[in-house]
Amino acid sequence: MRTSRREILLLFFVTLYCCLTVTCTSQTVNKVKEKADTPISDSSLNNIKALILAKDLKRKGIRDERVLAAIAAVPREQFVNESMAEFAYLDKPLPIEEGQTISQPYTVAFQTELLQLKPGEKVLEIGTGSGYQAAVLCEMGAEVYSIERYRELYLTAKERLNRLGYTPQLFHGDGYEGLPEQAPFDKILITAAPEEIPEKLKEQLRVGGWMVLPLGGRMGQKMTVIKRTSGEKYRQTTHGDFIFVPMQKGTEN
């Protein structure tokens, strides 16, 4: 059986094409293996954990994409004790100094979503704590003022936030008093639970602004939104059950 010159050339080119394809595929596989074998840095791993946390919060009902983006951007491991760092991206509250806690990420996201923040809004936070909530607010473009009653927490949060590039205005003071010299505020966020609505804080809201707080005693609280509809009128709504540490009066040095 005779083979034409044309058939021989066709067979040659087909063979060459197959060899080149196998070579390219092999090189690609090797590159993928090399990439997989390269250790992932702690920073990159935490970035991945933050993204996974944000997706988990979305699955649990958080819908504001700006809130989710802020949660994904803030390095939560920087806001807990080193011994707790491995648990930073679990959706759980964690202990911090002075017997306080860094709130569960879902709670942070839920309260922040209720604020319905717009970039540039002036926000007063009561209870700086670790500084994590303030960082989330900063990520969303708010002008943040925050009060902490424990001096040690205030100093630690200030150093931490500045080191990470966040620049809220922090104060060591009594949250029940607010910051009348800085009022009015577009939004007020309380991260500890008063048994009654702090009247001085209501007065520091602008008309049309609102306050988000967990309202109630030690057995549990209702997440509450207080909207100032006029100079003397407010409207109140509730948004589920939560448990926070009690809000206390005065300061601790």
C-alpha positions in Angstrom: 0.0 0.0 0.0 1.6 3.3 -1.1 1.6 6.4 1.0 1.5 9.7 -0.8 3.8 12.6 0.0 0.8 14.7 1.1 -0.3 12.1 3.6 3.3 11.8 5.1 3.4 15.6 5.6 -0.1 15.6 7.2 1.0 12.8 9.6 4.2 14.8 10.5 2.3 18.0 11.4 -0.3 16.1 13.4 2.5 14.4 15.4 4.3 17.7 15.9 1.0 19.4 17.1 0.4 16.6 19.7 3.9 16.9 21.0 3.7 20.6 21.5 0.3 20.3 23.2 1.6 17.7 25.7 4.7 19.9 26.4 2.5 23.0 27.1 0.1 21.1 29.3 3.0 19.7 31.3 4.5 23.1 31.9 1.1 24.5 33.0 0.6 21.6 35.5 4.1 22.2 36.9 3.4 25.9 37.4 0.2 25.1 39.2 2.0 22.6 41.4 4.7 25.2 42.2 2.1 27.7 43.1 0.2 25.2 45.3 3.5 24.2 47.0 4.3 27.8 47.9 3.4 28.5 51.6 0.5 31.1 51.9 1.5 34.0 54.2 -0.5 34.7 57.3 -1.7 37.9 55.9 -3.1 36.3 52.7 -4.7 33.5 54.7 -6.4 36.0 56.9 -7.6 37.9 53.8 -9.2 34.7 52.6 -10.8 34.1 56.0 -12.2 37.6 56.0 -13.8 37.0 52.6 -15.2 33.7 53.8 -16.6 35.4 56.9 -18.3 38.0 54.7 -19.9 35.3 52.5 -21.1 33.5 55.7 -22.7 36.7 57.0 -24.5 37.2 53.6 -25.8 33.7 53.9 -27.1 34.5 57.4 -29.1 37.5 56.1 -26.8 40.5 55.8 -27.7 42.2 52.5 -25.9 45.5 52.5 -23.0 44.9 50.2 -21.0 47.9 51.6 -21.2 46.3 55.1 -20.1 43.0 53.7 -17.2 44.7 51.9 -16.1 46.4 55.1 -16.2 43.2 57.1 -14.1 41.6 54.4 -11.6 44.5 54.5 -10.9 44.9 58.2 -8.2 42.6 59.6 -10.2 41.3 62.6 -7.2 39.3 64.0 -5.6 42.7 64.8 -8.4 43.5 67.2 -8.2 40.5 69.5 -5.5 39.2 71.9 -2.7 37.2 70.2 -3.9 34.1 72.0 -7.3 34.5 70.4 -6.1 35.3 66.9 -6.8 31.8 65.5 -10.5 32.3 66.4 -10.8 35.9 65.0 -12.8 34.9 61.9 -15.3 32.7 63.6 -18.7 34.2 63.9 -18.5 34.4 67.7 -17.8 37.1 70.3 -14.4 36.9 71.9 -13.0 38.3 75.2 -10.8 41.4 75.3 -9.3 43.4 78.2 -11.3 44.8 81.1 -13.8 42.0 81.0 -15.3 43.3 77.7 -15.8 41.5 74.4 -15.4 42.1 70.7 -18.9 41.5 69.3 -19.8 38.6 67.1 -19.2 39.6 63.5 -22.9 39.0 62.7 -23.9 41.4 65.4 -21.5 44.1 64.1 -22.8 43.6 60.6 -26.4 43.7 61.8 -26.1 46.9 63.8 -24.1 48.5 61.0 -26.7 47.5 58.4 -29.5 49.1 60.6 -27.6 52.4 60.5 -28.0 52.6 56.7 -24.8 54.6 56.5 -24.0 57.0 53.7 -20.4 58.1 53.0 -19.5 61.2 54.9 -22.1 60.8 57.6 -21.1 61.8 61.1 -21.4 58.9 63.5 -21.0 58.6 67.2 -20.1 55.2 68.6 -20.6 54.5 72.3 -18.2 51.8 73.5 -15.0 51.8 71.4 -13.8 48.5 72.9 -11.2 46.8 70.7 -11.9 49.4 67.9 -13.2 46.8 65.5 -16.6 48.4 65.0 -15.0 51.8 64.5 -12.8 50.3 61.8 -15.8 48.9 60.0 -17.5 52.3 60.1 -14.3 54.0 58.8 -14.2 51.5 55.9 -17.6 52.6 55.0 -16.6 56.2 54.7 -18.2 57.6 57.9 -16.8 60.4 60.0 -16.4 58.5 63.2 -16.4 59.7 66.8 -16.1 57.0 69.5 -16.2 57.1 73.3 -14.7 54.5 75.6 -15.1 54.5 79.4 -12.0 52.3 80.1 -8.8 54.3 79.7 -6.7 51.2 78.8 -9.1 50.1 76.1 -9.2 53.7 74.8 -5.4 53.9 74.6 -5.0 50.4 73.0 -7.7 51.1 70.4 -6.2 54.4 69.5 -2.8 52.9 68.9 -4.2 50.0 67.0 -6.5 52.0 64.7 -3.8 54.5 63.9 -1.3 51.8 63.1 -3.8 50.2 60.7 -4.5 53.5 59.0 -7.9 54.3 60.5 -8.4 57.8 61.9 -11.6 58.0 63.9 -11.7 60.6 66.7 -11.5 58.7 70.0 -12.4 60.0 73.4 -12.0 58.6 77.0 -15.3 59.5 78.6 -18.8 58.6 79.8 -20.9 57.3 77.0 -24.1 58.4 78.7 -22.9 62.0 78.3 -22.1 61.6 74.6 -20.2 64.4 72.9 -22.5 67.5 73.0 -19.7 69.8 71.8 -19.5 67.6 68.6 -23.3 67.2 68.1 -25.5 66.9 66.2 -24.8 63.4 64.7 -26.4 61.8 61.7 -26.2 58.4 63.4 -25.4 57.0 66.9 -24.4 53.4 67.5 -24.3 52.0 71.1 -22.4 48.8 71.5 -23.3 48.0 75.1 -26.8 47.6 76.6 -28.6 50.4 78.5 -31.7 49.5 80.4 -33.3 52.7 79.3 -32.7 55.0 76.3 -30.1 57.6 77.2 -31.9 60.9 76.9 -28.7 63.0 76.4 -27.8 60.8 73.4 -31.3 61.3 71.8 -30.8 65.0 72.1 -27.5 64.8 70.2 -29.2 63.3 67.1 -30.0 65.6 64.2 -33.6 65.7 63.1 -33.9 62.9 60.5 -31.0 60.9 62.1 -31.3 57.7 64.2 -29.7 55.7 66.9 -29.1 51.9 67.0 -28.8 50.2 70.4 -29.5 47.0 72.3 -32.1 48.0 74.8 -32.8 46.0 78.0 -31.4 44.3 81.1 -29.0 41.5 81.7 -31.4 38.8 80.6 -31.4 40.0 77.1 -32.1 43.0 74.9 -34.0 44.1 71.9 -32.1 45.6 69.0 -33.8 49.0 68.8 -33.8 51.9 66.3 -34.7 55.3 67.5 -35.4 57.8 64.7 -35.7 61.5 65.4 -38.6 62.8 63.3 -38.7 66.3 64.7 -37.3 68.4 67.5 -39.3 66.6 70.2 -40.6 63.5 68.4 -39.0 60.1 68.0 -40.1 56.8 66.5 -39.0 53.5 67.9 -38.8 50.1 66.2 -37.3 46.7 67.4 -35.3 44.2 65.3 -34.7 41.0 67.2 -33.1 39.7 70.4 -29.5 40.0 71.4 -27.2 39.8 74.4 -24.6 42.6 75.1 -22.6 43.6 78.2 -24.4 46.2 80.2 -23.7 49.9 79.5 -22.2 51.6 82.5 -22.0 55.2 83.6 -18.8 57.0 84.5 -15.2 56.2 83.5 -12.5 53.8 84.6 -8.8 54.9 84.7 
